[in-house]
């Protein structure tokens, strides 16, 4: 949420060091990304799949420029099978990034809408393990797979919730696109 809001994301070491030494001109440090004591403590989320993992820096720069946020203009459908708590978290993250969650839209209706008004639509499913294994787990999994197939046929790009989180960590919406990018 902090990355999408353009806030600083720093390590705990920054807090400890701030208790020892006051931050010079705090207001200026928050207005624009300038070299200061915070920069050396800023968290970077780099893993091998993302050449630029400086999501917090990009989020702050976007906020300072008052540019559109990460998911501006993008639409999302959520799997029926996502845990209610996770669903609410995803809704809040998408909204914080200025994206729109399309509630209660069937694959058929989505297809009709996309024919009239083309848009970038992503169908998000939960790629994590179930919170609770039940006797009908295999039936639910089959329904979830079928749901993903139907949304893909309707024109949505099917992505996991982890891909959404990765896009936020890197502050790069192109990560949502399943097609490879040279400059990602």
Secondary structure, DSSP 8 states (H G I E B T S, - for coil): -TTTTT---B-HHHHHHHHHS--TTHHHHHHS--SSTTGGGB-----TT-S---HHHHHHHHHHHT---TTTTEEEEE-TTS-HHHHHHHHHHHHHTT-EE-TT--HHHHHHHHHHS--EEEEEE--S--SS--TTHHHHHHHHHHHHHHHHHHT-EEEEHHHHHHHHHHT-GGGG-SS--TT-
